[in-house]
């Protein structure tokens, strides 16, 4: 049966609460999932910095490596004379 899908679309069914300690906000469905600690958060705590993500070190390392590869790709090389 597709009743569970209909209930979710209408806003009914299981209500999930933000995983941040002390917060009672509802989880933001698409943007509230943290890919680093695999938990669900409300719109206020959705960013790793705001919910004190336990996997912040890997998050920073991944961002550093992405920026590093972009900068290395844009490296200027002097023309050979």
Sine and cosine of phi, psi and omega as CSV:
sin_phi,cos_phi,sin_psi,cos_psi,sin_omega,cos_omega
0.00,0.00,0.44,-0.90,-0.02,-1.00
-0.97,-0.26,0.33,0.94,-0.03,-1.00
-0.87,0.50,-0.63,0.77,-0.01,-1.00
-0.90,0.44,-0.55,0.84,0.03,-1.00
-0.94,0.33,-0.66,0.75,0.01,-1.00
-0.90,0.43,-0.66,0.75,0.01,-1.00
-0.89,0.45,-0.64,0.77,0.01,-1.00
-0.92,0.40,-0.63,0.77,0.00,-1.00
-0.92,0.38,-0.57,0.82,0.00,-1.00
-0.99,0.12,-0.07,1.00,0.02,-1.00
1.00,-0.04,0.08,1.00,0.02,-1.00
-1.00,-0.06,-0.16,-0.99,0.03,-1.00
1.00,0.07,-0.41,-0.91,-0.09,-1.00
-0.92,0.38,0.80,-0.60,0.06,-1.00
-0.98,-0.19,0.80,-0.60,0.00,-1.00
-0.96,-0.26,0.58,-0.82,-0.04,-1.00
-0.94,-0.34,0.50,-0.86,0.01,-1.00
-0.81,0.59,0.66,-0.75,-0.02,-1.00
-0.98,0.18,-0.14,0.99,0.02,-1.00
-0.94,0.33,0.71,-0.70,-0.07,-1.00
-0.88,0.47,0.81,-0.59,0.03,-1.00
1.00,0.02,-0.10,0.99,0.00,-1.00
-0.99,-0.10,0.70,-0.71,0.02,-1.00
-0.92,-0.39,0.26,0.97,0.00,-1.00
-0.94,0.34,0.43,-0.90,0.03,-1.00
-0.98,0.18,0.54,-0.84,-0.02,-1.00
-0.93,0.37,0.71,-0.71,0.12,-0.99
-0.98,0.21,0.88,-0.47,-0.18,-0.98
-0.82,0.58,-0.81,0.58,-0.13,-0.99
-1.00,-0.04,-0.68,0.73,-0.10,-1.00
-1.00,-0.04,-0.09,1.00,-0.10,-0.99
-1.00,0.05,-0.09,1.00,-0.04,-1.00
-1.00,0.01,0.83,-0.57,0.03,-1.00
-1.00,0.03,0.84,-0.54,-0.02,-1.00
-0.97,0.26,-0.24,0.97,-0.06,-1.00
-1.00,-0.02,-0.74,0.67,-0.01,-1.00
-0.98,-0.20,-0.05,1.00,0.08,-1.00
0.88,0.48,0.55,0.83,0.04,-1.00
-0.90,-0.44,0.27,-0.96,-0.03,-1.00
-0.95,-0.32,0.67,-0.74,-0.07,-1.00
-0.72,-0.70,0.28,-0.96,0.06,-1.00
-0.98,0.22,0.04,-1.00,-0.02,-1.00
-0.88,0.47,-0.52,0.86,-0.01,-1.00
-0.95,0.30,-0.62,0.79,-0.09,-1.00
-0.97,-0.25,0.33,0.95,-0.10,-0.99
-0.95,0.30,-0.43,0.90,-0.01,-1.00
-0.99,0.12,0.57,-0.82,-0.02,-1.00
-0.84,0.54,-0.55,0.83,-0.01,-1.00
-0.93,0.36,-0.57,0.82,-0.10,-1.00
-0.99,0.12,-0.40,0.91,0.04,-1.00
-0.96,-0.28,0.29,0.96,0.03,-1.00
0.75,0.66,0.86,0.51,-0.07,-1.00
-0.84,0.55,0.73,-0.68,0.01,-1.00
-0.93,0.37,-0.39,0.92,-0.02,-1.00
-0.98,-0.20,0.49,0.87,-0.06,-1.00
-0.88,0.47,-0.57,0.82,-0.01,-1.00
-0.89,0.45,-0.68,0.73,0.02,-1.00
-0.94,0.33,-0.53,0.85,0.05,-1.00
-0.90,0.44,-0.74,0.67,0.01,-1.00
-0.91,0.42,-0.63,0.77,0.00,-1.00
-0.90,0.43,-0.65,0.76,0.01,-1.00
-0.91,0.42,-0.69,0.72,0.03,-1.00
-0.90,0.44,-0.63,0.78,0.03,-1.00
-0.89,0.47,-0.70,0.71,-0.01,-1.00
-0.91,0.41,-0.60,0.80,0.04,-1.00
-0.91,0.42,-0.72,0.70,0.01,-1.00
-0.91,0.42,-0.61,0.79,0.01,-1.00
-0.88,0.47,-0.71,0.70,-0.01,-1.00
-0.92,0.39,-0.57,0.82,0.05,-1.00
-0.92,0.40,-0.69,0.72,-0.01,-1.00
-0.92,0.39,-0.62,0.78,0.03,-1.00
-0.92,0.38,-0.51,0.86,0.02,-1.00
-0.95,0.30,-0.44,0.90,-0.02,-1.00
-1.00,-0.10,0.15,0.99,-0.07,-1.00
-0.87,0.49,0.74,-0.67,0.02,-1.00
-1.00,0.07,0.67,-0.75,0.01,-1.00
-0.86,-0.51,0.77,-0.64,-0.01,-1.00
-0.93,0.38,0.58,-0.81,0.00,-1.00
-0.95,0.32,0.65,-0.76,0.02,-1.00
-0.98,0.19,0.70,-0.72,-0.05,-1.00
-0.99,-0.10,0.00,0.00,0.00,0.00
